[in-house]
Amino acid sequence: MDFRVILLLILEGLFALFLLWRADTLRSGRSVILSVILIAAAFFIRAHFFYYKTWDYKDFLTKWVDFFRTNGGFKGLQYSVGNYNIPYLYFMALFSYSDIPDLYLIKLLSTFFDILLAYASMMLVRKCGKNAFPSVVCFFLVLFLPTVMLNSAVWGQCDSIFVSLALLGLELALPDPETGKRGHPVLSMDFIALSFGFKLQAVFIMPVWLILWVWKKYKWYLFGVFPITYLILIFPAVLLGRPIKDAVLLYADQANTVGDALNYTASSLTALMKGGGNTERISSILILCAFAAMAVLLIAGLLICRKGKMTSSVFLVLTVLMVMVIPFLLPHMHDRYFYTADVLTAVLFACCPAAFFIFGCMQFGSFLCYYGYIFERYFHLVGGVYLTNATGAIAVLCAILLCCALLFAVIGQGGFPAGFILRKRSAEHSA
């Protein structure tokens, strides 16, 4: 491997250590040594797979970098290339100036955001009233999650970018559990806009900002920050010649290229359907079901807010339900669309060990999809038994049902179930 790639990996590892120090978790020499060992292990595992080239890389990502290389780097942003939004293409254009293999640069970028993802997850645990230990556990749990490592180091995908930005937005919106001080609503809205700017799948988590509004975490007019931030994000490409209509409506154009298949190897409801029937009609029904489920969750959040029972714990469980239910019901879902749920169930588990089975079912269901794509075959058990994405869908359904049960328990007690709380803060019951 190029020594420059190794150097960049070391710098990213130091950045991870800096974030742990900034969060005041490195309080002793033992904690520093243990953190260094764990970070080094996480990066060693990732580096081991950096050489791997998936079909997505060979058919799309490297061709996008080559396009910018032959069209003047950033000047190439004036053209329509690829099916990712403009902010990610800024990085592709930047990589075209380097002689470091783009395969490594793409994976280094995703690995950098793996660190931010772990940090955002850790801070979310803090905002749910937990002390340093479970938050640090969450940091390393997310950093070592199989789907997180496979997504960045093997697949070379960018899901860690939009999810880390979304979780930072959530964390900034919630009150401080020690002082009760309000969050940072403008920055929160900035970050969810940045998340949406990188990936359309941010819509799976965006509805919870309506619950935040009802919960009075910010004023209604701050919704205006979202389009302003998004326009600023795509403005450099417009300055370089990209038609503004094309830049603004890129996601609308992508919607027409979603494809006809009800399922693209995702562990969603459609994985349980055995063909037949009118695909277009089934798709429409499932979309209505997904919107109905989202509406029910939003109304539930509104009612909980009105009754003064909304806490950071309740909000977290509602958010986890949202990011599991919506992609589970929607048609045309891809393998990686439960990535947000993968990470947030890890956050939930760090906050409440009683959520272990929710976390386990979600990880299992999502991992089967990654295994199927990367190895181009289903997971094989002894005796000729194969675990397909249909098996994964059953696991995700179990996680959803268990999460519903946990929600009722958390609402009833005003926090996570007794006996699993390591430390409870009075600010947990903030209105």
Buried (B, 14 or more C-beta within 10 A) or exposed (E): EEEBBEEBBEEBBEBBBEBBEEBEBBEEEEBBEBBBEBBBEBBEEBBEBBEBEBEBBEEBBBBBBEBBBEBEBBEBBBBBBBEBBBBBBBBBBBBBEEEEBBBBBBBBBBBBBBBBBBBBBBBBBBBBBBBBEBBBBBBBBBBBBBBBBBBBBBBBBBBBBBBBBBBBBBBBBBBBBEEBEBBBBEBBBBBBBBBBBBBBBBBBBBBBBBBBBBBEBBEEEBEEBBEEBBBEBBBBBBEBEBEEEBBBEBEEEEEEEEEEBBBBBBBBBBBBBEEEEEBEEBBEBBBEBBEEBBEEBBEBBBEBBEEEBBBBBBBBBBBBBBBBBBBBBBBBBBBBBBBBBBBBBBBBBBBBBBBBBBBBBBBBBBBBBBBBBBEEEBBEEEEEEEBBBBBBBBBBBBBBEBBEEBBEBBBEBBBBBEEEBEEBBEBBBBE
